[in-house]
Amino acid sequence: MADKKQAARATTTASRTLRNSLSTRRAVQRWERQAAQAERLETCEPWLDNCTGHGLAVTATAVIPTGGRPRPPARRARAGPARPRVTRSGFSLCPPGPLFNTGAGQHILKNPLVVNSIVEKAALRRTDVVLEVGPGTGNLTVKMLEKVKKVIACEIDPRLVGELQKRVQGTCLANKLEIKVGDVLKTDLPFFDACVANLPYQISSPFVFKLLLHRPFFRCAILMFQREFALRLVAKPGTKLYCRLSINTQLLARVDHLMKVGKNNFRPPPKVESSVVRIEPKNPPPPINFQEWDGLVRIAFVRKNKTLSAAFKSSAVEQLLDHNYRIHCSLHNTEIPENFKIAEKIQTVLKNTGYSEKRARSMDIDDFIKLLHGFNSEGIHFS
């Protein structure tokens, strides 16, 4: 009987020792993971305190339980660049270097061949002043500083501003660089001859139109966009991607697709492919009120597969045009009949211009200019 009790006691002791060993091993693995992350972020002090408080000792090669045997060093990882990891806050951990906020579109162009190709296609001159939006760590900026008179870099993240300043500090390029900290969409653009930028994709559309409406005119812009956005810029009437963005951009500028750029050329890599586009503003611009033009195009492209006759039957559209028509008549002392209906006048204009059964997806710039002239000549305005 005593032997059985002794055997049971030994079994209990062995199982308890095994559980303690497993829990210790799990604690060691947990602290090792925290140590790796702390090393990347250069904040190892809290990790060391945690290890000491839980009875763990730190050696040059491993974390071990106090009084235990050292664990063997980890197997060497395969050669190659470290894979970036995205934290819950949206920052990418990709050592060495700063944290990149991928939620704000911070994807740094790292391939020097792509950088050189962009600079060559910009055809920069020694006397040029270049505007760059989102310079990041300055891979593209430094290349341009070697070729131009001045680079004006607009950056919203103060951390990356510091990285860029450190990169050119103490060199002959520092005097050529001017950094503006802030949101480029909320500030007035300075004078520049060319714009070369790897844009944050979130501001692509508003920045393009801010650029095209900028005065005085610039020579050209070489911009990096998301692939789908770039293809929309150059889309032709009748194609699947043809939209309001296409016709508005092509009204004010000549747009060319230059090259495709894969996601692996960035650090950290984005989830989409990219393209480089060249934009040359038309000088002089077409003699068209852009607010009027955009109002017409907006209505037509709400449902680009519908006929214009159906698109203009919307009650909201009729209410807007009726309001604008009454303002026009009051300004020109024109009497409005009692039985006047704006819907009938709209359909009359569409039939007289021959666009009643046309669809926006197949209409080019000349078609919309004729349609806009037809509406304006009858006193119907869109702004």
C-alpha positions as CSV (number, residue, x, y, z in Angstrom):
1,M,0.0,0.0,0.0
2,A,2.9,2.3,0.9
3,D,4.5,1.6,-2.5
4,K,1.3,2.6,-4.3
5,K,1.1,5.9,-2.5
6,Q,4.8,6.6,-3.2
7,A,4.3,5.8,-6.9
8,A,1.3,8.1,-7.1
9,R,3.2,10.8,-5.3
10,A,6.1,10.4,-7.8
11,T,3.7,10.6,-10.7
12,T,2.1,13.7,-9.4
13,T,5.4,15.4,-8.9
14,A,6.6,14.4,-12.4
15,S,3.4,15.8,-14.0
16,R,3.7,19.0,-12.0
17,T,7.4,19.4,-13.1
18,L,6.3,18.8,-16.8
19,R,3.6,21.4,-16.6
20,N,6.0,23.9,-15.1
21,S,8.5,23.1,-17.8
22,L,5.9,23.6,-20.5
23,S,4.7,26.9,-19.0
24,T,8.3,28.1,-18.7
25,R,9.0,27.2,-22.3
26,R,5.9,29.1,-23.4
27,A,7.0,32.1,-21.4
28,V,10.4,31.9,-23.0
29,Q,8.9,31.8,-26.5
30,R,6.6,34.7,-25.6
31,W,9.5,36.9,-24.4
32,E,11.6,36.0,-27.4
33,R,8.9,37.3,-29.7
34,Q,8.6,40.5,-27.7
35,A,12.4,40.8,-27.7
36,A,12.5,40.7,-31.5
37,Q,9.8,43.3,-31.8
38,A,11.4,45.5,-29.2
39,E,14.8,45.3,-31.0
40,R,13.2,46.5,-34.2
41,L,11.6,49.4,-32.4
42,E,14.8,50.1,-30.4
43,T,12.8,49.9,-27.1
44,C,14.3,46.9,-25.3
45,E,14.2,48.3,-21.7
46,P,10.6,47.2,-20.9
47,W,11.3,43.8,-22.3
48,L,14.4,43.4,-20.0
49,D,12.3,44.4,-17.0
50,N,9.6,41.8,-17.8
51,C,12.2,39.1,-18.2
52,T,13.8,39.8,-14.8
53,G,10.4,40.1,-13.1
54,H,9.4,36.6,-14.3
55,G,12.5,34.8,-13.2
56,L,14.1,34.8,-16.7
57,A,17.8,35.6,-17.4
58,V,19.1,37.2,-20.6
59,T,22.2,36.0,-22.4
60,A,23.9,37.0,-25.6
61,T,22.2,34.3,-27.6
62,A,18.9,33.4,-25.8
63,V,16.4,34.0,-23.1
64,I,16.5,31.2,-20.5
65,P,14.9,30.5,-17.1
66,T,17.0,31.6,-14.2
67,G,19.3,28.7,-13.2
68,G,18.5,26.7,-16.3
69,R,20.5,25.7,-19.3
70,P,20.9,28.1,-22.2
71,R,18.8,27.4,-25.2
72,P,20.7,26.9,-28.5
73,P,20.9,29.9,-30.8
74,A,18.2,30.3,-33.4
75,R,18.8,28.9,-36.8
76,R,20.0,31.5,-39.3
77,A,17.3,32.9,-41.5
78,R,17.5,32.6,-45.3
79,A,19.2,35.4,-47.1
80,G,17.0,38.1,-48.6
81,P,15.2,41.3,-47.5
82,A,13.2,41.2,-44.4
83,R,9.4,40.9,-44.9
84,P,7.5,43.9,-43.7
85,R,4.9,43.4,-41.0
86,V,1.9,45.7,-40.5
87,T,0.8,46.5,-37.0
88,R,-2.7,47.2,-35.8
89,S,-2.1,50.9,-36.0
90,G,-1.3,50.6,-39.8
91,F,2.4,51.1,-39.4
92,S,4.8,48.8,-41.3
93,L,7.8,47.3,-39.5
94,C,10.5,46.8,-42.1
95,P,13.9,47.2,-40.5
96,P,16.2,49.0,-40.8
97,G,14.7,52.5,-41.2
98,P,11.7,54.4,-40.0
99,L,8.1,53.1,-39.5
100,F,6.0,53.7,-42.6
101,N,2.3,54.5,-42.2
102,T,0.7,52.4,-45.0
103,G,-2.7,53.8,-44.1
104,A,-1.5,57.2,-45.3
105,G,0.0,55.8,-48.5
106,Q,3.6,55.7,-47.4
107,H,5.2,53.2,-49.9
108,I,8.8,54.2,-50.6
109,L,10.1,53.6,-54.2
110,K,13.3,51.5,-53.6
111,N,14.3,50.3,-57.0
112,P,17.0,52.6,-58.4
113,L,16.3,51.5,-62.0
114,V,12.7,52.7,-61.7
115,V,13.9,55.9,-60.1
116,N,16.4,56.6,-62.9
117,S,13.8,55.8,-65.5
118,I,11.3,58.3,-64.0
119,V,14.0,61.1,-63.9
120,E,15.0,60.4,-67.5
121,K,11.4,60.5,-68.7
122,A,10.9,63.9,-67.0
123,A,13.6,65.4,-69.2
124,L,14.7,67.8,-66.5
125,R,16.8,70.8,-67.2
126,R,19.6,72.5,-65.2
127,T,17.4,75.6,-64.7
128,D,14.2,73.7,-63.6
129,V,12.4,74.1,-60.3
130,V,10.7,70.8,-59.6
131,L,7.8,70.1,-57.3
132,E,7.7,66.8,-55.5
133,V,4.8,65.6,-53.3
134,G,5.5,62.8,-50.8
135,P,9.3,62.6,-51.0
136,G,9.5,59.9,-48.3
137,T,13.1,59.1,-47.5
138,G,14.4,60.9,-50.6
139,N,15.3,58.2,-53.1
140,L,13.8,60.2,-56.0
141,T,14.6,63.6,-54.5
142,V,18.4,63.1,-54.4
143,K,18.4,62.0,-58.0
144,M,16.6,65.1,-59.1
145,L,18.7,67.4,-57.0
146,E,21.7,66.3,-59.0
147,K,20.1,67.5,-62.2
148,V,18.0,70.6,-61.5
149,K,18.3,74.1,-59.9
150,K,15.9,73.5,-57.0
151,V,13.5,70.8,-55.6
152,I,10.4,71.9,-53.5
153,A,9.4,68.8,-51.5
154,C,5.9,68.8,-49.9
155,E,5.7,66.2,-47.0
156,I,3.0,65.9,-44.3
157,D,4.9,63.5,-42.0
158,P,7.5,65.3,-39.8
159,R,9.3,62.0,-39.2
160,L,10.1,61.6,-42.9
161,V,11.0,65.3,-43.1
162,G,13.7,64.5,-40.6
163,E,14.9,61.5,-42.6
164,L,15.1,63.6,-45.8
165,Q,17.0,66.4,-44.0
166,K,19.5,64.0,-42.5
167,R,20.1,62.5,-46.0
168,V,21.2,65.8,-47.6
169,Q,22.7,67.4,-44.5
170,G,26.3,68.5,-45.0
171,T,26.3,67.9,-48.8
172,C,26.3,70.3,-51.7
173,L,22.7,69.3,-52.4
174,A,21.3,70.8,-49.2
175,N,21.1,74.3,-50.6
176,K,19.0,73.1,-53.6
177,L,16.3,71.5,-51.4
178,E,13.2,73.4,-49.9
179,I,10.9,71.4,-47.7
180,K,7.3,72.4,-47.1
181,V,5.6,70.6,-44.2
182,G,1.8,70.2,-44.5
183,D,-1.1,69.0,-46.6
184,V,-0.5,69.8,-50.2
185,L,-4.2,69.9,-50.9
186,K,-4.8,72.7,-48.4
187,T,-1.9,74.9,-49.4
188,D,-1.2,77.0,-52.5
189,L,1.2,75.5,-54.9
190,P,4.4,77.4,-55.5
191,F,5.9,78.3,-58.9
192,F,7.5,75.2,-60.6
193,D,8.5,74.1,-64.1
194,A,7.8,70.3,-63.6
195,C,6.2,68.0,-61.1
196,V,7.7,64.6,-60.4
197,A,6.2,62.6,-57.6
198,N,5.3,59.1,-56.2
199,L,2.0,60.3,-54.9
200,P,0.0,58.9,-52.0
201,Y,-2.7,57.1,-53.9
202,Q,-5.5,58.5,-51.6
203,I,-5.0,62.1,-53.0
204,S,-4.6,61.2,-56.7
205,S,-7.8,62.6,-58.1
206,P,-8.0,65.9,-56.1
207,F,-4.2,66.6,-56.7
208,V,-4.5,66.0,-60.5
209,F,-7.2,68.7,-60.8
210,K,-5.4,71.0,-58.4
211,L,-2.4,70.7,-60.6
212,L,-4.3,71.3,-63.9
213,L,-6.0,74.4,-62.6
214,H,-2.7,75.8,-61.3
215,R,-1.4,79.0,-62.8
216,P,1.1,79.9,-64.2
217,F,1.4,76.8,-66.4
218,F,4.0,74.2,-65.8
219,R,5.8,72.2,-68.5
220,C,4.9,68.6,-67.6
221,A,4.1,66.3,-64.6
222,I,5.5,62.7,-64.2
223,L,3.3,61.0,-61.6
224,M,3.1,57.6,-60.1
225,F,-0.5,56.3,-59.7
226,Q,-2.4,53.1,-58.9
227,R,-2.6,51.1,-62.1
228,E,-6.4,51.3,-62.4
229,F,-6.4,55.1,-61.8
230,A,-3.7,55.6,-64.4
231,L,-5.6,53.6,-67.0
232,R,-8.7,55.6,-66.3
233,L,-6.8,58.8,-67.0
234,V,-5.9,57.6,-70.5
235,A,-9.1,55.7,-71.3
236,K,-10.8,56.4,-74.7
237,P,-14.6,56.7,-75.4
238,G,-16.3,53.4,-75.7
239,T,-13.8,51.5,-73.4
240,K,-14.8,50.0,-70.1
241,L,-12.7,52.4,-67.9
242,Y,-13.8,55.6,-69.7
243,C,-15.4,57.9,-67.1
244,R,-15.8,61.4,-65.9
245,L,-12.2,61.5,-64.7
246,S,-11.0,60.5,-68.2
247,I,-12.8,63.3,-70.1
248,N,-12.2,66.0,-67.5
249,T,-8.4,65.3,-67.5
250,Q,-8.2,65.0,-71.3
251,L,-10.0,68.3,-71.7
252,L,-7.3,70.2,-69.9
253,A,-4.2,68.1,-70.7
254,R,-2.5,65.5,-72.9
255,V,-2.1,62.3,-70.9
256,D,0.3,59.4,-71.8
257,H,0.9,56.1,-70.0
258,L,4.7,55.7,-69.7
259,M,5.4,52.4,-67.8
260,K,4.1,49.9,-65.4
261,V,5.7,49.5,-61.9
262,G,5.3,46.3,-59.9
263,K,4.4,46.3,-56.2
264,N,7.7,44.7,-55.3
265,N,9.6,47.9,-56.3
266,F,8.2,49.6,-53.1
267,R,9.0,49.3,-49.4
268,P,6.7,48.2,-47.9
269,P,4.9,46.8,-51.0
270,P,1.4,48.0,-51.6
271,K,-1.5,45.7,-52.4
272,V,-2.0,47.1,-55.9
273,E,0.2,47.5,-59.0
274,S,1.3,51.0,-60.1
275,S,1.9,53.0,-63.3
276,V,3.8,56.2,-64.3
277,V,1.8,58.8,-66.3
278,R,2.9,61.9,-68.1
279,I,0.6,64.9,-68.0
280,E,1.1,68.0,-70.2
281,P,-1.4,70.8,-69.7
282,K,-2.9,72.4,-72.8
283,N,-1.6,75.9,-73.2
284,P,-3.7,77.9,-73.9
285,P,-6.5,76.0,-72.3
286,P,-9.8,75.4,-74.1
287,P,-12.2,78.5,-73.8
288,I,-14.7,76.7,-71.6
289,N,-16.1,77.4,-68.2
290,F,-14.9,74.4,-66.3
291,Q,-17.6,74.6,-63.6
292,E,-20.3,74.5,-66.3
293,W,-18.5,71.7,-68.1
294,D,-18.0,69.6,-64.9
295,G,-21.7,70.1,-64.0
296,L,-22.8,68.7,-67.4
297,V,-20.3,65.8,-67.3
298,R,-21.3,64.9,-63.7
299,I,-24.9,64.4,-64.7
300,A,-24.1,62.4,-67.8
301,F,-21.7,60.0,-66.1
302,V,-23.8,59.2,-63.0
303,R,-25.1,56.3,-65.1
304,K,-22.8,56.3,-68.2
305,N,-24.7,53.4,-69.8
306,K,-28.0,55.2,-69.8
307,T,-29.2,57.4,-72.6
308,L,-28.9,61.2,-72.0
309,S,-32.7,61.4,-72.3
310,A,-33.1,59.1,-69.3
311,A,-30.2,60.6,-67.3
312,F,-31.8,64.1,-67.4
313,K,-35.2,62.9,-66.2
314,S,-34.0,62.7,-62.6
315,S,-36.0,64.9,-60.3
316,A,-32.8,66.2,-58.6
317,V,-31.4,67.2,-62.0
318,E,-34.6,68.9,-63.1
319,Q,-34.9,70.8,-59.9
320,L,-31.3,72.1,-60.2
321,L,-31.6,73.1,-63.8
322,D,-35.0,74.8,-63.2
323,H,-33.4,76.8,-60.3
324,N,-30.5,77.9,-62.5
325,Y,-32.8,78.7,-65.5
326,R,-35.0,81.0,-63.3
327,I,-31.9,82.8,-62.0
328,H,-30.7,83.3,-65.6
329,C,-34.1,84.7,-66.7
330,S,-34.2,87.1,-63.8
331,L,-30.7,88.4,-64.6
332,H,-31.7,89.0,-68.2
333,N,-35.2,90.3,-67.6
334,T,-36.8,87.4,-69.4
335,E,-40.4,86.5,-68.7
336,I,-41.1,82.9,-67.8
337,P,-44.5,81.4,-69.1
338,E,-47.0,80.2,-66.4
339,N,-47.1,76.7,-67.8
340,F,-43.3,76.4,-68.2
341,K,-41.8,73.0,-67.5
342,I,-38.0,72.5,-67.4
343,A,-38.3,68.8,-68.3
344,E,-39.8,69.7,-71.7
345,K,-37.2,72.3,-72.4
346,I,-34.4,69.8,-71.6
347,Q,-35.8,67.1,-73.9
348,T,-36.2,69.7,-76.6
349,V,-32.5,70.7,-76.4
350,L,-31.4,67.0,-76.4
351,K,-33.4,66.3,-79.6
352,N,-32.3,69.5,-81.4
353,T,-28.6,68.7,-80.7
354,G,-29.1,65.0,-81.7
355,Y,-27.9,63.6,-78.4
356,S,-31.2,62.4,-77.0
357,E,-30.4,58.7,-77.5
358,K,-26.6,59.0,-77.1
359,R,-24.8,57.4,-74.1
360,A,-22.0,59.1,-72.1
361,R,-19.7,56.1,-72.4
362,S,-19.4,56.7,-76.2
363,M,-19.3,60.5,-76.3
364,D,-16.0,62.4,-76.8
365,I,-14.9,65.9,-75.8
366,D,-16.3,67.5,-79.0
367,D,-19.7,65.9,-78.4
368,F,-20.0,67.3,-74.9
369,I,-18.8,70.8,-76.1
370,K,-21.7,70.8,-78.6
371,L,-24.2,69.7,-76.0
372,L,-23.0,72.3,-73.5
373,H,-23.3,75.0,-76.1
374,G,-26.8,73.8,-76.9
375,F,-28.0,74.1,-73.3
376,N,-26.3,77.4,-72.7
377,S,-27.8,79.0,-75.8
378,E,-31.2,78.1,-74.4
379,G,-30.4,79.7,-71.0
380,I,-29.8,76.4,-69.1
381,H,-26.7,76.4,-67.0
382,F,-25.0,73.9,-64.7
383,S,-23.3,76.1,-62.2
